[in-house]
Amino acid sequence: MKKRIQFMYENSDRSIWITLLEAGSFAEFVNRVQYIADVSAYDRNMLNTYQETQQTIASYKDTLEQQKTELLASQEELKNKENDLNQVIASRQSELEDTSDAQQESQQQADQYADQIAAMEEFERQMEEQKAAEDAANMAMIKQQEEELRQEQEAAKQRREEAKRQQQAQNEQQAQNPDNAGDTSGSDQNGDNNGGTDTQPGSGDNNGSDNTGNNTNPGTTDPGTDTDIDDNPFANVSESEVYLLACIIDCESEGEPYAGQLAVGSVVLNRVESKYFPDTITGVIYQKNQFSPVASGRLAYMLDRGPTARCMKAAREVLGGNRTVSCLYFRVNTGVISGTVIGHHVFY
């Protein structure tokens, strides 16, 4: 059709007239005119269609070109993202390798630590066996030490009770005689300054009172004031010794029942009050050849790591006065030594 349209436009006038003039009759002439009109209309429609198709194709081509441009841009962006992702993967892979190396190193350190702990525990076990054998041979001496401790504790308790009674009596006397609260002239018990000599009223006594009986001595206890005498000798222990006591309890009774942890703390405080041991918590714990975790080095590790909350509670409770045993010694219970068994320990 394209060639026919080209030929028609190039030779349209001559071919049309020749076609019309060659008609053999008027009817044929009319038919040829109608035929030429129909062919022209058809060709014109086809031409319009062709032009529209060309425009549509051009539009599609522009759209495709734009889409191609966008796809190329997206492809470039995806390529950049792929490169970035590859870099991230490489970085993560490097970090993973570093982490793996660090984990391997940590595992080696953990294995070394486990070996050290095992060696410490074996050393402590050998010490326990040796000390248990020695204690079994010296049981009579141990019982004597415990009896002396009991007597010392009882005497100390009686002294505290007597001091409290004297303080209470003094407070009651001051409450009953407020005008003479500051007069210590006739009281040998209160440590008077006149050698026990009675001083007559108005004679210039140096007991801190004027002639009206008013107390002018600022160091004298006010009438009715109750000065408490603490029954607990460990009430004012420093926090560092509380921490130390909790650590030795943790070392000696890890995994033991709470009653066993209280008993270990009680043994430490009983030793502080015994004349056969140092008179401080620190001194008792670090006394040579007494507590195996000290000798093995496990106590030092515990001081650095910190005791459990349960052992801290046990330490504070024992220091608060809840001593559950009166013994001076304890060992792992192997049946060699008789005594009070709590958990895996025997206290004696």
C-alpha positions as CSV (number, residue, x, y, z in Angstrom):
1,M,0.0,0.0,0.0
2,K,2.9,2.3,0.7
3,K,4.2,2.0,-2.8
4,R,0.7,2.4,-4.2
5,I,0.1,5.6,-2.3
6,Q,3.5,6.9,-3.5
7,F,2.6,6.0,-7.1
8,M,-0.9,7.6,-6.7
9,Y,0.6,10.9,-5.4
10,E,3.3,11.0,-8.1
11,N,0.9,10.2,-11.0
12,S,-2.5,10.9,-9.5
13,D,-3.8,13.3,-12.2
14,R,-2.8,11.3,-15.3
15,S,-3.8,7.9,-14.0
16,I,-7.2,9.0,-12.8
17,W,-8.1,10.8,-16.0
18,I,-6.9,7.9,-18.1
19,T,-9.0,5.5,-16.0
20,L,-12.1,7.7,-16.5
21,L,-11.6,8.3,-20.3
22,E,-11.1,4.7,-21.0
23,A,-14.6,3.9,-19.8
24,G,-16.7,2.3,-22.5
25,S,-20.0,3.8,-21.3
26,F,-21.5,6.4,-19.1
27,A,-22.4,3.7,-16.5
28,E,-18.9,2.4,-16.5
29,F,-17.7,6.0,-16.2
30,V,-19.8,6.5,-13.1
31,N,-18.7,3.2,-11.7
32,R,-15.1,4.2,-12.2
33,V,-15.7,7.6,-10.5
34,Q,-17.2,5.8,-7.5
35,Y,-14.4,3.3,-7.5
36,I,-11.8,6.0,-7.5
37,A,-13.6,7.9,-4.7
38,D,-13.8,4.7,-2.6
39,V,-10.1,4.0,-3.2
40,S,-9.2,7.5,-2.3
41,A,-11.3,7.4,0.9
42,Y,-9.8,4.1,1.9
43,D,-6.3,5.3,1.2
44,R,-7.0,8.5,3.2
45,N,-8.2,6.4,6.1
46,M,-5.3,4.1,5.9
47,L,-3.0,7.1,5.8
48,N,-4.6,8.6,8.9
49,T,-4.3,5.2,10.6
50,Y,-0.7,4.9,9.5
51,Q,0.0,8.4,10.9
52,E,-1.7,7.6,14.2
53,T,0.2,4.4,14.3
54,Q,3.4,6.2,13.7
55,Q,2.5,8.7,16.5
56,T,1.7,5.9,18.9
57,I,4.9,4.1,18.0
58,A,6.8,7.4,18.6
59,S,5.0,7.8,21.9
60,Y,5.8,4.2,22.9
61,K,9.3,4.8,21.8
62,D,9.6,7.9,24.1
63,T,8.1,6.0,27.0
64,L,10.4,3.0,26.4
65,E,13.4,5.3,26.2
66,Q,12.4,7.0,29.4
67,Q,11.8,3.6,31.1
68,K,15.2,2.5,29.7
69,T,16.8,5.5,31.2
70,E,15.1,4.9,34.5
71,L,16.1,1.2,34.5
72,L,19.7,2.1,33.7
73,A,19.7,4.5,36.6
74,S,18.1,1.9,38.9
75,Q,20.6,-0.6,37.7
76,E,23.4,1.7,38.5
77,E,21.9,2.4,41.9
78,L,21.5,-1.3,42.6
79,K,25.1,-1.9,41.5
80,N,26.2,0.8,44.0
81,K,24.1,-0.8,46.7
82,E,25.5,-4.1,45.8
83,N,29.0,-2.7,46.2
84,D,28.1,-1.2,49.6
85,L,26.5,-4.4,50.7
86,N,29.6,-6.3,49.7
87,Q,31.7,-3.9,51.7
88,V,29.4,-4.4,54.7
89,I,29.6,-8.1,54.3
90,A,33.4,-7.9,54.1
91,S,33.4,-5.7,57.2
92,R,31.1,-8.0,59.1
93,Q,33.1,-11.0,58.0
94,S,36.2,-9.4,59.4
95,E,34.5,-8.5,62.7
96,L,33.2,-12.1,62.9
97,E,36.7,-13.4,62.5
98,D,37.9,-11.0,65.2
99,T,35.0,-12.1,67.4
100,S,35.8,-15.7,66.8
101,D,39.4,-15.1,67.7
102,A,38.4,-13.2,70.8
103,Q,35.9,-15.9,71.7
104,Q,38.6,-18.5,71.2
105,E,41.0,-16.5,73.4
106,S,38.2,-16.1,76.1
107,Q,37.6,-19.8,76.0
108,Q,41.3,-20.4,76.5
109,Q,41.3,-18.0,79.4
110,A,38.2,-19.7,80.8
111,D,39.9,-23.1,80.5
112,Q,43.0,-21.8,82.2
113,Y,40.8,-20.2,85.0
114,A,38.9,-23.6,85.4
115,D,42.3,-25.4,85.7
116,Q,43.4,-22.8,88.3
117,I,40.2,-23.2,90.2
118,A,40.5,-27.0,90.1
119,A,44.1,-26.7,91.3
120,M,43.0,-24.4,94.1
121,E,40.2,-26.8,95.2
122,E,42.6,-29.7,95.1
123,F,45.0,-27.8,97.3
124,E,42.2,-26.9,99.7
125,R,41.0,-30.5,99.8
126,Q,44.5,-31.7,100.8
127,M,44.7,-28.9,103.4
128,E,41.3,-29.9,104.7
129,E,42.4,-33.6,105.1
130,Q,45.6,-32.6,106.9
131,K,43.8,-30.1,109.2
132,A,41.0,-32.6,109.9
133,A,43.6,-35.2,110.9
134,E,45.3,-32.7,113.2
135,D,42.0,-31.6,114.7
136,A,41.0,-35.2,115.4
137,A,44.3,-35.7,117.2
138,N,43.8,-32.5,119.2
139,M,40.1,-32.8,120.0
140,A,40.7,-32.4,123.7
141,M,42.5,-29.1,123.3
142,I,39.7,-27.9,120.9
143,K,37.1,-28.8,123.4
144,Q,39.0,-26.9,126.1
145,Q,39.3,-23.8,123.8
146,E,35.5,-24.0,123.1
147,E,34.8,-24.2,126.9
148,E,37.1,-21.3,127.6
149,L,35.4,-19.3,124.8
150,R,32.0,-20.1,126.3
151,Q,33.2,-18.9,129.7
152,E,34.7,-15.7,128.2
153,Q,31.4,-15.0,126.3
154,E,29.4,-15.6,129.4
155,A,31.6,-13.3,131.5
156,A,31.5,-10.6,128.8
157,K,27.7,-10.9,128.8
158,Q,27.5,-10.6,132.6
159,R,29.8,-7.5,132.4
160,R,27.5,-5.9,129.8
161,E,24.4,-6.7,131.8
162,E,26.0,-5.3,135.0
163,A,27.0,-2.2,133.2
164,K,23.5,-1.8,131.9
165,R,22.0,-2.2,135.4
166,Q,24.4,0.4,136.8
167,Q,23.6,2.8,133.9
168,Q,19.8,2.2,134.5
169,A,20.2,2.7,138.3
170,Q,22.1,5.9,137.7
171,N,19.5,7.2,135.2
172,E,16.6,6.4,137.6
173,Q,18.5,8.2,140.5
174,Q,18.9,11.2,138.3
175,A,15.3,11.2,137.3
176,Q,14.2,11.0,141.0
177,N,16.6,13.8,142.1
178,P,16.8,16.3,139.2
179,D,18.2,19.0,141.5
180,N,21.2,16.8,142.5
181,A,21.7,15.3,139.0
182,G,25.1,16.9,138.7
183,D,26.2,16.4,142.3
184,T,28.7,13.5,142.5
185,S,30.0,14.5,146.0
186,G,28.8,11.5,147.9
187,S,28.8,8.9,145.2
188,D,31.8,6.6,145.1
189,Q,30.2,4.7,142.2
190,N,30.2,7.8,140.0
191,G,33.9,8.6,140.6
192,D,33.6,11.8,142.7
193,N,36.4,14.4,142.9
194,N,36.4,15.0,146.7
195,G,37.9,11.7,147.8
196,G,34.7,10.6,149.4
197,T,34.5,13.5,151.9
198,D,31.0,14.9,152.4
199,T,30.6,18.5,151.4
200,Q,28.3,20.7,153.4
201,P,25.8,22.9,151.6
202,G,27.4,26.3,150.8
203,S,30.9,25.1,151.4
204,G,32.1,25.6,147.9
205,D,32.0,22.1,146.6
206,N,33.5,21.5,143.1
207,N,30.8,19.1,142.0
208,G,29.5,21.3,139.3
209,S,26.3,22.6,141.1
210,D,25.5,26.1,142.5
211,N,23.7,26.8,145.8
212,T,20.3,26.6,144.0
213,G,20.9,23.1,142.9
214,N,21.0,24.0,139.2
215,N,23.3,21.7,137.1
216,T,26.1,23.7,135.5
217,N,28.3,20.8,134.5
218,P,28.0,20.3,130.7
219,G,29.5,16.9,130.9
220,T,26.9,15.5,133.2
221,T,24.2,13.2,131.8
222,D,20.7,14.8,131.7
223,P,18.2,13.3,134.1
224,G,16.3,10.5,132.5
225,T,18.7,10.0,129.6
226,D,19.2,6.3,128.8
227,T,22.7,5.6,127.5
228,D,22.5,2.3,125.6
229,I,25.2,-0.3,126.2
230,D,25.2,-2.5,123.1
231,D,25.1,-6.2,123.7
232,N,26.6,-6.9,120.3
233,P,30.4,-6.4,120.2
234,F,30.3,-6.5,116.4
235,A,27.7,-3.7,115.9
236,N,30.2,-1.2,114.6
237,V,32.2,-3.4,112.2
238,S,33.4,-1.6,109.1
239,E,31.9,-2.3,105.7
240,S,35.3,-3.6,104.5
241,E,35.2,-6.3,107.1
242,V,31.5,-7.1,106.4
243,Y,32.6,-7.6,102.7
244,L,35.6,-9.7,103.7
245,L,33.4,-11.9,106.0
246,A,30.9,-12.4,103.2
247,C,33.7,-13.4,100.8
248,I,35.1,-16.1,103.1
249,I,31.6,-17.4,103.7
250,D,31.1,-17.6,100.0
251,C,34.4,-19.4,99.5
252,E,33.8,-21.9,102.3
253,S,30.1,-22.6,101.8
254,E,29.3,-22.0,98.2
255,G,26.3,-24.3,97.4
256,E,25.7,-25.0,101.1
257,P,22.3,-24.3,102.8
258,Y,21.8,-20.9,104.3
259,A,22.1,-22.4,107.8
260,G,25.6,-23.6,106.8
261,Q,26.6,-20.1,105.7
262,L,25.4,-18.7,109.0
263,A,27.5,-21.3,110.8
264,V,30.7,-20.4,108.9
265,G,30.2,-16.8,109.8
266,S,29.6,-17.7,113.4
267,V,32.9,-19.6,113.6
268,V,34.8,-16.6,112.4
269,L,33.2,-14.3,115.0
270,N,33.7,-17.0,117.7
271,R,37.4,-17.0,116.9
272,V,37.6,-13.2,117.2
273,E,36.3,-13.5,120.8
274,S,38.7,-16.4,121.7
275,K,42.1,-15.7,123.2
276,Y,43.6,-18.4,120.9
277,F,43.0,-16.4,117.8
278,P,43.4,-12.8,116.6
279,D,40.9,-10.3,117.9
280,T,39.7,-8.9,114.5
281,I,37.8,-10.4,111.6
282,T,40.6,-9.6,109.2
283,G,43.2,-11.1,111.6
284,V,41.2,-14.3,112.0
285,I,40.6,-14.8,108.3
286,Y,44.2,-14.2,107.3
287,Q,45.7,-16.2,110.1
288,K,48.3,-18.5,108.7
289,N,47.2,-22.1,107.8
290,Q,43.6,-21.5,109.0
291,F,41.3,-20.9,106.0
292,S,42.3,-22.9,102.9
293,P,40.8,-20.4,100.3
294,V,43.3,-17.8,101.7
295,A,46.2,-20.1,101.1
296,S,45.0,-21.3,97.7
297,G,44.3,-17.8,96.4
298,R,40.6,-18.3,95.9
299,L,39.7,-15.7,98.5
300,A,41.6,-13.1,96.5
301,Y,39.6,-14.0,93.4
302,M,36.4,-13.7,95.4
303,L,37.3,-10.3,96.8
304,D,37.7,-9.2,93.2
305,R,34.6,-10.8,91.8
306,G,32.4,-10.1,94.8
307,P,30.3,-12.4,97.0
308,T,26.7,-13.4,96.3
309,A,23.8,-11.4,97.8
310,R,23.0,-14.5,99.9
311,C,26.4,-14.5,101.5
312,M,26.3,-10.8,102.1
313,K,23.0,-11.3,103.9
314,A,24.4,-14.1,106.0
315,A,27.4,-12.0,107.0
316,R,25.2,-9.1,108.1
317,E,22.9,-11.4,110.0
318,V,25.7,-13.0,111.9
319,L,27.3,-9.6,112.7
320,G,23.8,-8.5,113.9
321,G,23.9,-11.2,116.6
322,N,22.5,-14.3,115.0
323,R,25.3,-16.7,115.8
324,T,24.0,-20.2,115.2
325,V,26.9,-22.3,116.6
326,S,29.4,-21.8,119.4
327,C,32.2,-23.8,117.7
328,L,35.7,-22.6,116.7
329,Y,36.3,-25.1,113.9
330,F,34.6,-26.7,110.9
331,R,35.6,-29.1,108.2
332,V,34.2,-31.0,105.3
333,N,32.3,-33.9,106.9
334,T,34.2,-37.1,106.1
335,G,33.0,-39.0,109.3
336,V,36.4,-38.6,111.0
337,I,35.3,-35.8,113.3
338,S,32.1,-35.7,115.4
339,G,30.1,-32.5,115.8
340,T,27.2,-30.6,114.4
341,V,26.6,-31.5,110.8
342,I,25.1,-28.8,108.5
343,G,25.1,-29.6,104.8
344,H,28.5,-31.0,103.9
345,H,30.3,-29.5,106.9
346,V,30.8,-30.6,110.5
347,F,31.2,-27.9,113.1
348,Y,33.0,-28.7,116.3
